[in-house]
C-alpha cells in the first residue's frame, strides 16, 4: 500500500470513530432527557383525571354557594 492510501484510511477510520462516539453520546443524552420528561411531567390521562376532579369540585362549590344564597332569600 502507498503512504497516501494509508493516511487516507487512517483519516477515514478516525472520522468514523469520532462520529460513532458523537452518535452514542447523543443517544445517551436523548435517553436521559426522555427519562427526565417521564419523571417530571404529567401524562394525558393524569391531566384528564385532574381536570375531571377540578370540574366536580367547582360544581360542588357553586352548588353550595347557590344553596346559601337561596336560604338567605327565603329568610
Beta strands, then each sheet from edge to edge (+ up, - down):
end
